[in-house]
Amino acid sequence: MKKIIVSLVLGLLAIISLSAVHFVPAWHDPYQAPYLGMNLYVQEAEVNGVHLVAGDEIGIFDGNLLVGAKVLTNTAIPENGYISIIASMEGGGVPGSAAVGHFVRFKVWIQATNTEYSYPEMSVWFVENNVHVVQTTFATQGTVVAQKLQYNTPVSDNSVAVLGNAFATVPLNFPNSNLSITSLGAFNFAGTWMPNYITTAGSIRVIYINHPPIGVGFSGTAPEVYSQFHWYIDPGTVGFTADAAHPVVIRLDTTGLTGFVDYSQLTAYKRTIHGTPFFEPCATVWNAPYLDVSVTSFSEIILGGPEESTLPVELSSFTASINAQNNVSLNWITQSETGVIGFNVYRAPLDDLECAQLVSPLINATNTSTTQSYVYVDKDLYEPGEYYYWLQNVDLDGSMAFHGPISITYTGNDSNHSPNIGPVDGINQTYPNPFNPNVFISYGLTKAAKVDLAIYNLRGQLVSRLVDAPRESGSYRVIWNGIHDSGSACSSGVYIVRMTAGGKTWSSRIMLVK
């Protein structure tokens, strides 16, 4: 009796706070309260990168049955605390109540567009509740905690119907998803294995999302990197039988996938619930250009592997043009980015990277598997002539790579009276600093001179001589890769860059960090 009274009080409080206009549970009326209400908490919710705001709604469903809802009074971000929702549970004859043990399904409604988004198109990151259990099913007076609800528009969302009590015709192809199913296990009938036999009809649905999954965790050893895209396979009502000896085989076509350079090193990982840890490794076989993945059930799929398998930046274009203000506009497009800090732009009056100088600040990367466009405008050209540009990506692991050069002819601007910025004597820049494994050293000469530029340790001992030759007036750049002139790798620590030219000496400290 005490439980019923507490439940009725909670239900009345829920009715007072619930003013939903889109998701309205059957139990929501002035004379009805949720029965033995279950508490659900959501910390964050977003659709295509935009957080839900006041007036939007979150609905709780048991299958297609609406059992709880909440209208937001604030933006759904962690700083605003958890959003509390109550769902009615079965047993008290209350309409719109959830069955114990059924999966908790979330939906959101965006008021501004009058649009619904639902699991499994929408990922749900379930986390531990107050009794340290990751609760994903309905329980009388239980607690479900979702750290995040996230929807990203799929690249493709396809379903293929199969008949019951019949053999499926494989492969099952799902357009624009880079995925097909080449085997549906085997059914054992009186000791005879019947490959691809379907016991219950239905449709298998494949959702391909070109966006990183949420709540990623791994059982056992985690891969060094994982894909910034993922698939979710929903079997619906389809009945099939699969085991280790007779698995379902998912074929992933790597043609056109982004973010990796060597797909043969990859392993597929799966987890049962779309948006909740942990991923487990699957038996994966490379049959170029396919990854054949053996599983016994359908779920969310990602790819993972060693760091060397990744392509930090997949650049699809790098171009230069003269804009309306007679400045050089540099434009580049990436198809994917992984572990990239940002980009630098270098310029030189000739096709020689060693002579190029840094002309941009660090331009932050986005690190997504979707197409990104960047623009940098070089406003510091004053003299007509042909100029060459390089694009440098700077990665989180300290490595760097150059793209280019591209060239453009600049005709000058008579209305621009800014002075020409010539070279500056000495060491102009060391970047990055600290570094690993490469450091770029820029230096200049206002007049021709013999240049000696070398790396020394703190004891004054020569480590590596980089330049020992005459140079004309101009700006130059050299790269030191952290290797001693003897061929051995240098240890972490502080080193001195020393340049001597025209009777003058300049020095700068750099730090190698491993």
C-alpha positions in Angstrom: 0.0 0.0 0.0 2.9 2.3 0.9 4.4 1.7 -2.6 1.1 2.6 -4.3 0.8 5.8 -2.3 4.4 6.8 -3.2 3.7 5.9 -6.8 0.6 8.0 -6.8 2.4 11.0 -5.4 5.2 10.7 -8.0 2.6 10.4 -10.7 0.8 13.5 -9.6 4.1 15.4 -9.6 4.8 14.0 -13.1 1.4 15.3 -14.3 2.1 18.7 -13.0 5.5 19.0 -14.7 4.4 17.3 -17.9 2.9 19.6 -20.4 3.7 17.7 -23.6 1.6 18.4 -26.6 3.2 15.9 -29.0 4.0 12.9 -26.8 1.0 12.4 -24.5 0.8 9.0 -22.7 -2.6 7.4 -22.3 -2.2 7.6 -18.5 -1.8 11.4 -18.7 -5.1 12.9 -17.7 -6.3 14.7 -14.5 -7.6 11.4 -13.0 -4.9 9.0 -13.8 -1.3 8.6 -12.5 1.5 6.3 -13.7 1.6 3.0 -11.9 4.8 2.2 -10.0 6.6 4.8 -12.1 10.0 4.1 -13.5 12.5 7.0 -13.5 14.4 7.8 -16.6 17.1 10.5 -16.8 18.7 12.0 -19.9 21.7 14.3 -19.7 22.1 15.5 -23.3 20.2 15.2 -26.5 21.0 16.5 -30.0 19.8 16.2 -33.6 22.5 16.7 -36.3 24.7 18.5 -33.9 22.0 20.9 -32.5 20.9 20.4 -29.0 17.2 20.1 -28.1 15.8 23.3 -26.6 12.8 24.4 -24.5 9.6 23.2 -26.1 11.1 20.1 -27.6 10.0 16.8 -26.2 11.4 13.4 -25.2 9.1 10.3 -25.4 9.6 6.9 -23.8 8.2 3.9 -25.7 7.7 0.2 -25.1 7.7 -0.9 -28.7 5.2 1.5 -30.3 3.4 2.2 -27.0 4.0 5.6 -25.4 4.6 5.1 -21.7 6.2 8.4 -20.6 7.1 11.9 -21.9 8.6 15.2 -20.9 8.6 18.6 -22.5 11.9 20.4 -22.1 12.1 23.7 -20.2 15.8 24.3 -21.0 18.5 23.3 -23.5 19.4 19.6 -23.3 23.1 20.0 -22.4 25.0 18.6 -19.4 25.4 22.0 -17.8 21.7 22.2 -17.2 21.5 18.8 -15.4 19.5 15.7 -16.1 16.1 15.7 -17.7 13.8 13.6 -15.5 11.0 11.5 -17.1 8.6 9.0 -15.5 7.2 6.0 -17.3 4.2 4.0 -16.1 4.7 0.3 -15.4 2.2 -2.6 -16.0 0.3 -4.2 -13.2 -2.2 -1.6 -12.0 -4.5 -1.6 -14.9 -3.2 1.9 -16.0 -3.4 2.5 -19.7 -0.1 3.2 -21.5 2.1 1.2 -19.1 5.3 -0.6 -20.0 6.0 -4.4 -19.6 8.8 -5.4 -17.3 11.9 -6.6 -19.3 11.0 -4.9 -22.5 13.6 -2.6 -24.1 13.4 1.1 -23.4 13.0 3.0 -26.6 13.6 6.8 -26.8 12.1 9.2 -29.3 12.5 13.0 -29.5 10.3 15.6 -31.1 11.6 18.9 -32.4 8.9 21.6 -32.1 10.4 24.0 -34.6 10.2 21.4 -37.5 7.5 19.1 -36.1 9.8 16.2 -36.7 10.3 12.9 -34.7 13.6 11.1 -34.4 13.7 7.6 -32.9 15.9 4.7 -31.9 17.6 2.9 -33.7 18.2 5.8 -36.2 19.0 7.8 -33.0 21.8 6.4 -30.9 21.3 6.1 -27.1 24.2 6.0 -24.7 23.0 4.1 -21.7 25.2 4.4 -18.6 25.2 3.1 -15.0 22.4 4.1 -12.7 22.4 4.8 -9.0 22.9 1.1 -8.2 25.8 0.8 -10.8 23.8 -1.1 -13.4 23.5 -0.2 -17.0 19.7 -0.6 -17.2 18.3 -0.8 -20.7 14.9 -2.5 -20.0 11.8 -1.5 -18.2 11.7 -2.4 -14.5 9.1 -1.6 -11.8 10.4 1.5 -9.9 13.7 1.0 -11.7 16.1 3.7 -13.0 17.4 4.2 -16.6 20.2 6.8 -17.2 21.0 7.9 -20.8 24.1 10.1 -21.0 23.3 11.1 -24.5 20.7 10.8 -27.3 22.2 11.6 -30.7 20.7 11.6 -34.2 22.7 12.1 -37.4 21.0 11.9 -40.8 22.0 8.5 -42.2 23.8 8.2 -45.6 21.5 5.3 -46.3 18.6 3.5 -44.6 17.4 0.4 -46.5 15.4 -2.7 -45.7 15.3 -6.0 -47.5 12.3 -8.3 -47.0 12.7 -12.1 -46.6 10.1 -14.8 -46.6 9.5 -17.2 -43.7 9.9 -20.9 -43.9 12.0 -20.4 -47.0 15.5 -20.1 -48.2 16.7 -16.5 -48.4 18.4 -15.5 -51.7 21.8 -14.1 -50.9 23.5 -11.8 -51.1 21.1 -9.3 -49.6 22.2 -5.9 -51.0 21.7 -2.6 -49.2 22.3 0.3 -51.7 24.7 3.1 -50.8 25.7 1.4 -47.5 28.9 -0.4 -48.6 27.3 -3.5 -46.9 25.7 -6.7 -48.0 24.9 -10.0 -46.3 26.3 -13.0 -48.0 25.2 -15.7 -45.5 22.4 -16.0 -43.0 23.7 -18.9 -41.0 22.1 -22.4 -41.2 19.0 -24.1 -39.7 19.4 -27.6 -38.4 16.5 -29.8 -39.5 16.6 -33.4 -38.3 20.4 -33.3 -38.4 20.7 -31.6 -41.7 22.1 -28.1 -42.0 20.0 -25.8 -44.2 22.0 -22.7 -45.1 20.2 -19.4 -45.3 16.9 -20.9 -44.1 14.5 -18.3 -42.6 12.0 -19.5 -40.0 10.1 -16.2 -39.6 9.4 -13.6 -42.2 10.4 -9.9 -41.9 12.7 -7.2 -43.1 16.4 -6.7 -42.3 17.2 -3.0 -42.0 20.7 -1.5 -42.5 21.4 2.1 -41.4 24.7 3.6 -42.5 25.8 6.8 -40.6 28.8 8.8 -41.7 29.4 10.1 -38.2 31.4 8.8 -35.2 29.4 6.5 -32.8 28.8 7.6 -29.3 29.7 6.0 -26.0 32.5 3.9 -27.5 34.1 1.3 -25.3 35.8 -2.1 -26.0 35.9 -5.5 -24.4 39.5 -6.6 -24.1 42.2 -4.8 -26.1 40.9 -1.7 -27.8 42.1 -0.8 -31.3 44.4 2.2 -31.6 41.9 3.9 -34.0 38.3 3.3 -35.0 36.2 4.4 -37.9 34.4 7.7 -37.9 31.4 6.0 -39.5 29.3 3.0 -38.4 26.4 0.7 -39.4 23.4 -0.5 -37.5 21.7 -3.8 -38.6 18.2 -4.4 -37.3 16.8 -7.9 -38.1 13.3 -6.9 -37.0 11.1 -10.1 -36.8 13.3 -12.1 -39.1 14.1 -15.5 -37.6 17.4 -17.2 -38.5 19.9 -19.5 -36.8 23.6 -18.8 -36.6 26.5 -20.1 -34.6 30.3 -20.1 -34.8 30.3 -22.9 -37.3 27.5 -21.5 -39.4 27.7 -17.7 -39.0 26.0 -14.8 -40.6 28.6 -13.2 -42.9 28.5 -9.4 -43.5 30.5 -8.2 -46.4 31.8 -4.6 -46.1 32.9 -3.0 -49.4 35.8 -0.7 -48.5 35.6 1.0 -51.9 34.9 4.7 -51.2 35.1 4.4 -47.5 37.3 7.1 -45.9 39.7 7.5 -43.1 42.1 4.6 -43.7 44.9 3.8 -46.0 45.2 0.0 -45.4 41.9 -1.7 -44.9 43.5 -5.1 -44.8 44.7 -4.4 -41.2 41.2 -3.7 -39.9 38.9 -5.7 -37.7 35.2 -5.3 -37.4 33.7 -4.7 -33.9 30.1 -5.0 -32.8 27.9 -4.3 -29.9 24.3 -5.3 -29.2 22.8 -2.0 -28.5 23.2 1.0 -30.8 25.0 3.6 -28.7 26.0 1.6 -25.6 29.4 0.0 -24.8 31.1 -2.4 -25.2 32.3 -3.3 -28.7 33.6 -6.8 -29.2 35.9 -8.0 -32.0 34.4 -10.1 -34.8 36.1 -12.7 -37.0 37.2 -10.6 -40.0 38.8 -11.8 -43.2 40.3 -9.5 -45.9 39.2 -10.4 -49.4 40.2 -7.3 -51.3 38.4 -4.9 -51.5 36.0 -6.6 -49.0 36.1 -7.2 -45.3 34.0 -10.4 -44.6 32.7 -10.3 -41.0 31.3 -13.4 -39.3 28.8 -12.8 -36.5 26.0 -14.7 -34.8 23.7 -11.8 -34.3 23.0 -8.4 -35.8 24.0 -5.1 -34.1 26.0 -2.0 -34.5 29.3 -2.4 -36.5 32.5 -0.2 -36.6 36.0 -0.8 -37.9 39.1 -0.6 -35.9 42.8 -1.2 -36.3 46.4 0.0 -35.7 47.3 3.7 -36.0 49.3 3.1 -39.2 46.2 2.0 -41.0 44.7 5.5 -40.8 44.8 8.3 -43.2 44.9 11.5 -41.0 43.7 13.7 -43.9 42.1 12.7 -47.1 42.4 15.8 -49.2 40.1 15.9 -52.3 41.2 19.4 -53.5 43.6 22.3 -52.8 43.2 25.3 -55.0 44.2 29.0 -55.2 42.3 31.9 -56.8 42.3 35.7 -56.8 39.3 37.1 -54.9 37.5 40.4 -55.5 39.9 42.2 -53.1 42.8 41.1 -55.2 44.1 38.7 -52.5 45.0 35.1 -52.9 42.2 32.8 -51.6 43.4 29.3 -50.7 40.6 26.7 -50.6 40.9 23.0 -49.6 38.3 20.2 -49.1 38.9 17.2 -46.9 36.8 14.0 -47.2 37.9 12.8 -43.8 40.1 13.8 -40.9 41.4 11.6 -38.1 43.7 12.8 -35.2 44.5 16.2 -36.8 45.2 19.3 -34.8 45.0 21.7 -37.7 46.4 23.1 -40.9 49.2 25.6 -41.9 49.7 27.4 -45.2 53.2 28.0 -46.5 54.2 30.2 -49.5 57.4 30.6 -51.6 58.3 32.6 -54.7 59.6 29.4 -56.3 58.8 25.7 -56.4 61.0 24.8 -53.4 59.5 23.8 -50.1 62.8 24.6 -48.3 62.3 28.3 -49.2 58.7 28.5 -48.1 57.6 30.5 -45.1 54.6 30.1 -42.9 51.9 32.6 -43.8 48.9 31.5 -41.7 48.1 30.9 -38.1 47.1 27.3 -37.2 43.7 26.6 -38.7 41.8 24.2 -36.5 40.7 20.9 -37.9 37.2 19.4 -37.5 38.2 15.6 -37.3 35.1 14.2 -39.0 34.5 11.6 -41.7 32.2 14.0 -43.6 33.3 16.5 -46.2 34.7 19.8 -44.8 35.7 23.0 -46.7 38.4 25.5 -45.5 39.4 28.9 -46.8 42.4 31.0 -46.0 43.1 34.4 -47.6 46.7 35.5 -48.0 46.5 39.3 -47.7 50.3 39.8 -47.5 51.3 39.8 -51.2 52.4 43.1 -52.7 54.8 42.3 -55.5 53.5 40.7 -58.8 54.9 37.3 -59.7 54.2 33.6 -59.5 53.8 32.2 -56.0 53.7 28.6 -54.7 51.6 27.4 -51.8 51.8 24.2 -49.6 49.2 23.0 -47.1 50.5 21.3 -44.0 48.4 19.1 -41.7 49.7 18.9 -38.1 48.6 15.7 -36.3 48.0 14.9 -32.6 50.9 12.4 -32.6 53.3 15.1 -33.6 53.6 14.1 -37.2 53.1 16.4 -40.2 52.5 16.1 -43.9 52.6 18.5 -46.8 50.2 18.8 -49.7 51.0 20.7 -52.9 52.4 22.8 -54.2 49.8 24.8 -56.1 50.8 27.9 -58.0 49.1 31.2 -58.9 50.2 34.3 -60.8 49.7 37.5 -58.8 49.5 40.7 -60.8 49.8 43.1 -57.9 47.6 45.9 -56.6 48.5 49.5 -57.4 46.0 50.7 -54.7 47.7 48.7 -52.0 50.6 50.8 -50.7 51.7 48.4 -48.0 55.4 47.9 -48.0 56.9 44.6 -49.2 57.9 42.5 -46.3 61.3 41.1 -47.1 63.4 38.4 -45.4 64.6 38.9 -41.8 68.1 37.9 -40.8 68.4 34.9 -38.4 66.2 32.1 -37.2 62.6 33.2 -37.7 60.6 30.3 -36.4 60.8 26.7 -35.0 57.6 24.8 -35.3 56.1 22.8 -33.7 57.9 23.2 -30.4 57.9 20.9 -28.5 58.1 18.5 -31.5 58.0 14.8 -32.4 59.5 13.7 -34.7 60.0 16.7 -37.0 60.7 20.3 -36.4 60.6 23.0 -39.1 63.2 25.7 -38.8 62.7 28.9 -40.8 65.5 31.4 -41.3 66.3 34.3 -43.5 69.0 36.5 -45.0 68.8 40.1 -46.1 71.9 39.6 -48.2 73.9 36.7 -49.5 76.1 34.9 -47.0 77.5 31.5 -46.1 75.2 29.8 -43.7 76.0 27.4 -41.0 72.9 26.0 -39.2 73.2 23.1 -36.8 71.6 21.4 -33.8 73.6 21.1 -30.5 72.8 19.5 -27.2 73.0 21.4 -23.9 76.6 20.4 -23.5 77.5 22.2 -26.7 78.1 19.0 -28.6 77.2 18.9 -32.3 74.2 16.7 -32.9 73.3 17.4 -36.6 74.5 19.9 -39.1 71.6 20.9 -41.4 73.1 23.7 -43.5 76.7 24.5 -44.5 76.6 26.3 -47.7 76.3 29.8 -49.3 72.7 31.2 -49.6 71.3 34.2 -51.5 69.1 36.8 -49.9 65.7 35.3 -49.1 63.7 33.1 -46.7 64.5 29.4 -46.2 63.3 26.5 -44.2 64.9 23.2 -43.2 63.6 20.1 -41.3 65.2 18.2 -38.5 63.8 14.8 -37.9 65.4 14.2 -34.5 68.2 12.0 -35.9 71.8 12.4 -34.9 74.4 12.7 -37.7 75.6 9.3 -36.7 72.2 7.9 -37.7 70.9 7.2 -34.1 67.6 8.6 -32.8 68.0 11.4 -30.3 66.4 11.1 -26.9 63.8 13.5 -25.4 65.2 16.8 -24.2 66.1 20.3 -25.0 68.4 21.1 -28.0 69.9 24.3 -29.4 69.4 25.5 -33.0 72.4 27.7 -33.9 72.8 29.7 -37.1 75.8 31.7 -38.1 75.9 33.9 -41.2 77.7 37.2 -42.1 79.7 37.2 -38.8 76.5 37.0 -36.7 75.0 34.2 -34.7 71.5 33.4 -33.7 70.2 30.6 -31.5 66.8 29.1 -30.4 65.8 26.3 -28.1 63.7 23.4 -29.2 62.3 20.4 -27.2 62.0 16.9 -28.5 59.3 15.0 -26.7 58.7 11.2 -27.2 
